[in-house]
């Protein structure tokens, strides 16, 4: 009996390229959303009050404060990354990792996820497979979320509140807490049908003990970011209580990391106005909002400049290689 020969596979039909207008819109829509949010804020807040707050605010002090903040952040962030990578089996000299992390700040100016993705590319170039690098970045981001929830919990325990003048954040905290509990339960249970997924390999390798160690190393970094935001608010004349800052600033950092707009532009300003306007010691709610919006814009610009210059310097150093530049 002669079996029929297998038919040759039909050649794959190439996908037609996306229309040019779709490519343009894919790049523009985050900026359009950001501009729409900022436009809504500018139309609701008196321009005269906003200009007065921008004119009289402590620009120089906040700019110097931001520079010191980001230099410290780079150091403790790199340490936390080094510990987390060692837990997943990748070891790198601290000085080299500082430069690599600083260089990713340039892409992080677009959004948080892109900056983390650049760190994943660095791991690939160091010999880590693409899937494992993606899993390592997922591990790092999950640990970040867990630590932010811990800091928020400390703030609530110290007397902060999930209920603000305009928002009740309790559902957000409960939802994220439930997600984190399910994740840690999966790490402890180690379902067999998930253990062969290469993206999840760093999670299984770390285990619950590794997650705890990575979280302990990450705590100084994220606590510094939260306290830096709280201190910047007070420097601008917005006396937010420490407990409330610990409870609520993690929400600002979380919103900033969600890749809806470029580096949280618009979304971060809106959340800051909603959360912190009532703490401005002025009677008019519109003037309160103007003070917070002015702060958020200046702090945002100072952060962009600091991260861009630090990132450019680190990129030039790491490109020059050891012993050069």
N, C-alpha and C positions, 0 to 999 in steps of 0.2 A: 504494500500500500504506500503510495507516494503522498506525503503530506504537502499541501500547498505552501509555497514559500511565503514568509511573512511579507506583508506589504510594507514598502518603505514608508516611514513616517512622513506625513505631509509637512512641508516646511512651515514654520511658524509665521503667521501673518504679522508683519510689523505693525505696532500701534501707530496710528496717525499722530503726528505732533499736535500738542495742544495749540489752539489759536493764540496768537500773540496777545490779544486782549486779556485772555485768561491768565497768561504768565505775568502780565503787568499787574493785574488785579491781585494775584496771589502775593505779590510783593508789596502792594500798596495798602491792602485792607487793614493790616495792623496799624499803620499810620493813620488811616482814615478813622478807625475806631478811637485811637488816642486823641485825634483832633476833635472828634465829635464830643468826647467826654470833657475835654478841656473847654470846648466852646460852650457846653452846657454850664460848666462852672463859672466861666467868665460872664455869661448872661445873667446868672443868678446872684452874683456877688458884685456890689458897687465898685466900679472901676476906680473911683477916687479913693476909696478906702484901701483897695488893693495897691494902688500906686504909692499911697502914703506908707503902707506897711513895707513895701519893697524899698522905699527910699530911706526909711528910718531904722530898718533892721540891721543887726550886727553882721554885715557881710564878711568883713575881714576876719573876725573871730571865728565865724562859722566855717569859712574856707580853711583857715589854719587847723581848726578842730578836725575837719574832714580829712585833711592830709594825714594827720597823725593817726586818725582812726583807720584809714585804709592800709597804712604801713603795718600797723599792729594786726589788722585783720589778715593780711597776707601771711604773716608769720604763723599765727595760730591756726589758720585754715590749712596751711601746708603741713603743719605738724599733724593735724587731725587726718588729713588725706594719707600721709605717710603711714600712720598707725593702721588705718582702715585697709590700705593696700597690702600691708604686711600680713594682716589677718587673712586676706584672700590669696596670699602666696606671692605677692609681687613686692620686691624690695628695691628701693632707689635711694641714693644719697640725698640728705635733706636739702643741701644747697642746690642741687640740680632740680629737685622737686619744687623748691621755691620759685625758681626761674620759670619752670614749666607752668606752674599755677598762675604766676603773674602774667605770663604771655596769654593765657586763656582769658584774662580779663578783657582783652580787646574784643573777642567774639562775645563775651558775656555782656558787652554793652548793647548788643542786639536783643538778646534775652537770656535768661538764666540757663535754660535747657541747652542752648547753643554753646555756652561756655563750658557746661559739663560735657557736651559732646566733643568739644575740642580736647578735653582731658582724656576722653576715651580714645581719640585718634593718637594722642601721645603714647598711650599704653600699647596700641597696635604697633606703632613704630618701634617700640621697645621689645617687641616679640610676643605680645599677648594676642591671641586670636580675636577676631572682630566680635564674635558672639560672647566670649568671656569678658572682653572689654565693656560691651554693652551691659552685661550682667553686673559687672563691678560698679559701673556708674549708677545702675538701678539700686544696688546695695547702698551706695553712698547717699543717694537722694532719699531713700527710705529712712536711713538713720537720721538724716537731717530733719525730716518731718517728725520723727519720734521725739527728738530732743526739743524741738520747738513746742511740742505738746507738753513735755515735762516742764519747760520754763513757764508756759502759760499756766500750768497747774500750780506751780510755786506761787505765781502772782495771785491766783484765785485763793489759794490757801492763806496768803498773807493779807487778804482783805480786798483784792481787786474784784471787779464785777464783770460778768459777761454781758450785762445789760447797759448799753450806753444811751445817750439822749435820742438817737435815731435808729439804733440797731440792737437786736438781741442776738448775741453771738453763740448762745448756748447750743442751738442745733448744729452749727458748724463744728464746735468742739466735740460734741457727742458723736457726730458722723465720722470725723477724722479719728477719734479715739477708738470707735468700733472697728474701723478699717485697720488700725494699727494692731488691735488685739487679735483680729483674725489673721493678720500677717504673722505675728509672733506665734500664734497657735500652729500655723502651718509649718513654721521653722522647727518648732518642737516636735510636731507629729511626723514630719518628713514623709509626706505621701509618696508611695512608691511610683505612682504614675507620673510624678513630676520630677523625680530624681535624675532622669536621663536628659532633661532639658539643659543644654549647655549654657543658656542665658541665666538660669537659676543656680548654676554650679557655685558661684561665689557665696550665695546665700546659704547653701547647704554646708559649704566648707567653714563658714564663720560659725554657724550654729548659734544657739542662744547666748553662750558665753562670749563668742566673738562679737555679736551684736552689742552686748553690754560693754565690752571693751572699746568698740568703735564709738559708742554713744558717750562714754566717759571722756574719750579724746576729743570728741566734737563739741562737748558742752562748753568749754571755754570760748570757742570760736563763736557759737551762736549767742551765748550769753553776752559776749562783747558786742555783737551787732545790736542786740536788743537794748543793752545799756547805752550804747552809742546813740541810738535813735532817741532814747529817753533823755539823755544828756543834751542832745542837740535841740530838742524841743524846749527844754528849760533854758538853754542858752539864748534862744530866740524870745524868751519871755512867756513861755507857755508852761506853767508849773504843774505838770502832770505828776500825781503821786507815784512813788516808786512801784507800789503793788499793782496799780492800774497799768503802768507802763509794762511791767513784766507780763501781765495778763493779756494785753491788747496788742502790743507791738509785734508779737509773733504773727498776728493776722496780717499786718502790713507787709512783713517779710514774705509770708505765704502768697499774698496777692501779687507782690512784686515778682515772684518766681513763676507765676502762671503765664505762659507765653501767649497772651491775648494781644498785647501791645508791645512795642519795642522797649525792653527793660522796664516794663510797668508804667510807662509814661501815660498819664491820664488816669489809669486805674489806681495807681498809688496815691495820686493827689486827691482823688475823690474819696478814697478810704480814709486818708488822714483828716480831711475836712469833716467827714461824718463822725469819726471817732474822737477827735481832739478839740473841735471848736468850743464845746462847753467849758473847757478848762482855761480859756483865755479870759483874764480878769477884766473884761469889758462888758457893759450891759447890753449892747446891741448885737443880736445873733448874726446879722450880716457882716458887721465889723469883725466879730470873732472868726467867722469863716474866712474873711479876707486875710487876717493875720496868719491863719494856718496855711492857706493857699500860698501866700508869699513865702512862708518858711519852706513849704514842700518844693516849690520851684527852685529856690536858691540852693537848698540842700541837694536836690536832684542834680543841678548843674555842677555844683562843687564835686559831687561824687563821680559824675561822668568825667570831668577833667582829671581828677586824681587817678581814677582807674585807667583812663586812656594813657596818661603819661607813664604810670607804673608799668602797664602792660607793654607799651612800646619799648621801654628800657629793658624789661625782662626778655622780650622777644629778640632784641638786638644782641643781648648777652648770650642767650641760649643758641642763637644762630651762629655766633662767632665761635662757639665751642670752647672747651676747657683750655685755659692758658692763653686765650686770645681776647681781644677787645678790651 
